[in-house]
Amino acid sequence: KPVDNKPATKPADNKDNIGIITLPAGYTREMVEESSGGKDGLDDTKGKITSLAKKVSEEGMRINNYSNNDARIVDLTNITSEQTKELTDFTLNTINHIRKQMGLNPFVYSNRVQKIADDIAKNYVRDNRDATGNHDVIAITDAMRKDHGLDSITKTVGNDVENMGGWYIYTVDTNHETMGSIKEHIYYNIEQMIFGGYYNGAAREMYHARSLTNPVTTRLGAMYGFSISKIPNSNVATSHFITFSGFDGYDEFLPDFHD
């Protein structure tokens, strides 16, 4: 039986720093699971988009829109800690609003996970990688091993913690963008992940939705961090949604994994 989420830190509560995504009728955790491996995620017969997931996803993409005219300029190659925190809160509030509609406990901000998220972003730039390719598992693993508590159990190279999004930048100056524009892009990243069954775009899977709507079933809850990586003068920005929760086993191995 799931236990109450009792985080060390409270979720962000700035009601203005949020992108509202309304779930259409029929959007449930069970619907997501039917298109992403079933209840335990391991059922290979349930890895394709169901007709319900397709219908609900297309409706979700149709009814949800977001715009933001915040004209503050952000250097995507050198985002400040204050800007990172604002964007992390924005994504956390947006995701938690979705989770609340589904009756799920919230993800919670963690300074420790945020440090891992920041290191993952730096490692993507180090490796000259972005959202146009697959997850940079070396970047992710190196960031986790840098945490003294995770080093001893991060035995293999892989990805248990990242959902990755991104966007193209079409302006002449590809290193700078307004805060409003960045939030619009991140909102769309989350929207694409949640409504992965829509067919008027590239997304055709619900595994990202499965991760973002993962029930909190562990004592520590699901701890969250977010970062953006940007290779200087490239035209791609990459968003990294990092979550540690019961599915990855870290609560079992590290009962003291908190800030």
KAWO-V355899 format. One line per field, one symbol per residue. ss: DSSP state (a for helix, b for strand, c for the rest). A space follows every 50 residues. Layout:
ss: ???
This chain:
ss: ccccccccccccccccccccccccccccaaaaaacccccccccaaacccc aaaaaaaaaaaaacccccccccbbbcccccaaaaaaaaaaaaaaaaaaaa accccccbbcaaaaaaaaaaaaaaaaccccccccccaaaaaaaaaacaaa accccccccccbbbbbbbcccccccbbbaaaaaaaaaaaaaaaacccccc ccccccaaaaaaccccccccccbbbbbbbbcccccbbbbbbbbbcaaaca aaacccccc
